[in-house]
Amino acid sequence: MKKTLLSIILFGTVTLTSAGDGWVQSKKEGYLKLSQWWLVSDKHYTSTGQIDPNQTRATYVTSIYGEYGISDRLTAVLYFPFFTRSLSYDQESATTGEIIQEGEAINSVGDTELTVKYGLLQKGPVFLAGSYSLGIPFGTVEGGSDGSLQTGIGEFYHIFRLDASTSFNIGGKYPFVSVYGAYNQRTKNYSNEFRYGFKTGVELNKWILILQAYGVGSFKNIQNNFNTTGTSIFGNNMEFFTISPEVGFKFNDHFGLSANIGAAIWGRLILAAPSYSVGVFWIP
Amino acid sequence: MRKDYFIIGLMFCMFGCIGTDIVDDFVEAKVSIDNPISSLKVNSSYQFEATYLNNIGVAEAAAFEWKSSDVSVLSIDNEGMATGLKLGEAMVIATANGLSDSLSLIVSDTTTGVVQERVAELKTVSSYPLSGRAILKKTGGKTVLEFDDTFNTTSALPGLYVYLTNNVKSINEALEVAKVKAFSGAQSYEISEDIALTKYGFVLFYCKPFLVPVGDGELKP
């Protein structure tokens, strides 16, 4: 689950026009964002796509995301969730009022992602960039008394991704459109994944409005969850399609705020609740 | 100043609190005769036992009143000791806290019907498929829970455990048998405790990590 959560968190973190997509940073330029992302859910999408209840689970992630232009073509990217909290709720009997099972919480550094991104086409009208990401399992795999609380998935993974973006002039404004596709090669008996997404946005004075849709699908090359690390039912073959609007506000050319919400409108083996993210970004 | 407030807000958000889920675990309280038989040999005795299960399906101590519907056929004392007096048929009735359970008993030339095994037809109570048959029995001095070859569920449930319980809505006070070893086909689990076959009324399948009931089956007889 945390692997997919990490994906969602990243989608929620990196959506402003000055970062990500088919563009790369110019040499010695960069982008930095401090974000808080959270998800609280008492239901999930089952393996057949239906929604079932579960004990309420919550994850809170505080992270730093940064991009730095090594050259005009090559950008280094770091996603570092330096504080991740995963918790489960108390279970109280409606009949007796007694606590049947105490809730639990764990805190740790979360799984981290290092990316190198290369600008294949950077002169327009279409901007194209390819990237490779290495997922590093810094998080806790089996936390809590029964091992079901996680802040990481416990596997290294490799993501190969292609982004394409374009921008055009409409009445003096410059909205953009981006699409991407990616392949996630997973390890430790997890099925590999394919990812895809669409994003459009526009900057209106100091406001940035973005709408994105993205999804993850599983190749299902590993059919069951018996050998996965941990005991999460979300450990393997999860799939989803999410719609996520975002609004940002730039105080000036260097500093701004953003907030977004992501809601999976379809999914399998993933929590069924909206995620939220707020952040402050800085452009040197 | 505005930036400072925002950072403080972020720090506050980092510490999500543990909330509370309210679990609907109500079941009707009931009295259950634990060791039924179908016939009792005339001029012999049999010790009946009963349990009172409260509104969350947990056994509670209770004062039982035992009655026979025909004292000329079957007598029974306040401790549940029944004696066949003559050939015929009578009802055994156990009462506690205003609730009763009863069984029809034939007094004949032999004692029969001691429960040797109990069977549960399994069904899903979630969106995950689960079906088949479970058998609870004594064998070789051990208590064993078996699934026959019709058992089938989904591999999407890595944290699937099987329990014996008197409340299918909760695993509170349930007996954890084992983590399910395979998602389909015949399998057997030895139960660590020496329990009466009638102590629990249901087989319950539960996704333990997320406390979700997946399927269950009532043990019969």
Chai-1 contact restraints between the chains, C-beta under 6 A:
chainA,res_idxA,chainB,res_idxB,connection_type,confidence,min_distance_angstrom,max_distance_angstrom,comment,restraint_id
A,Q36,B,L10,contact,1.0,0.0,6.0,A-B,restraint_1
A,Q36,B,C13,contact,1.0,0.0,6.0,A-B,restraint_2
A,T46,B,S127,contact,1.0,0.0,6.0,A-B,restraint_3
A,T46,B,Y128,contact,1.0,0.0,6.0,A-B,restraint_4
A,S47,B,T154,contact,1.0,0.0,6.0,A-B,restraint_5
A,S47,B,A156,contact,1.0,0.0,6.0,A-B,restraint_6
A,T48,B,S127,contact,1.0,0.0,6.0,A-B,restraint_7
A,Q50,B,S127,contact,1.0,0.0,6.0,A-B,restraint_8
A,D52,B,S126,contact,1.0,0.0,6.0,A-B,restraint_9
A,D52,B,S127,contact,1.0,0.0,6.0,A-B,restraint_10
A,N54,B,F210,contact,1.0,0.0,6.0,A-B,restraint_11
A,N54,B,V212,contact,1.0,0.0,6.0,A-B,restraint_12
A,Q55,B,F210,contact,1.0,0.0,6.0,A-B,restraint_13
A,Q55,B,L211,contact,1.0,0.0,6.0,A-B,restraint_14
A,T56,B,D21,contact,1.0,0.0,6.0,A-B,restraint_15
A,A58,B,G16,contact,1.0,0.0,6.0,A-B,restraint_16
A,Y60,B,G16,contact,1.0,0.0,6.0,A-B,restraint_17
A,T62,B,M14,contact,1.0,0.0,6.0,A-B,restraint_18
A,F83,B,M14,contact,1.0,0.0,6.0,A-B,restraint_19
A,R85,B,G16,contact,1.0,0.0,6.0,A-B,restraint_20
A,L87,B,I18,contact,1.0,0.0,6.0,A-B,restraint_21
A,Y89,B,G19,contact,1.0,0.0,6.0,A-B,restraint_22
A,Y89,B,T20,contact,1.0,0.0,6.0,A-B,restraint_23
A,Y89,B,D21,contact,1.0,0.0,6.0,A-B,restraint_24
A,D90,B,T20,contact,1.0,0.0,6.0,A-B,restraint_25
A,Q91,B,D21,contact,1.0,0.0,6.0,A-B,restraint_26
A,Q91,B,V23,contact,1.0,0.0,6.0,A-B,restraint_27
A,E92,B,T20,contact,1.0,0.0,6.0,A-B,restraint_28
A,E92,B,I22,contact,1.0,0.0,6.0,A-B,restraint_29
A,S93,B,V23,contact,1.0,0.0,6.0,A-B,restraint_30
A,S93,B,D25,contact,1.0,0.0,6.0,A-B,restraint_31
A,A94,B,I22,contact,1.0,0.0,6.0,A-B,restraint_32
A,A94,B,D24,contact,1.0,0.0,6.0,A-B,restraint_33
A,T95,B,D25,contact,1.0,0.0,6.0,A-B,restraint_34
A,T95,B,F26,contact,1.0,0.0,6.0,A-B,restraint_35
A,T95,B,N55,contact,1.0,0.0,6.0,A-B,restraint_36
A,T95,B,I56,contact,1.0,0.0,6.0,A-B,restraint_37
A,I100,B,N172,contact,1.0,0.0,6.0,A-B,restraint_38
A,G103,B,I18,contact,1.0,0.0,6.0,A-B,restraint_39
A,A105,B,I18,contact,1.0,0.0,6.0,A-B,restraint_40
A,S148,B,P209,contact,1.0,0.0,6.0,A-B,restraint_41
A,Q223,B,S155,contact,1.0,0.0,6.0,A-B,restraint_42
A,N224,B,S155,contact,1.0,0.0,6.0,A-B,restraint_43
A,N225,B,P158,contact,1.0,0.0,6.0,A-B,restraint_44
A,F226,B,P158,contact,1.0,0.0,6.0,A-B,restraint_45
A,T231,B,G159,contact,1.0,0.0,6.0,A-B,restraint_46
A,T231,B,P209,contact,1.0,0.0,6.0,A-B,restraint_47
A,L269,B,A156,contact,1.0,0.0,6.0,A-B,restraint_48
A,V280,B,F6,contact,1.0,0.0,6.0,A-B,restraint_49
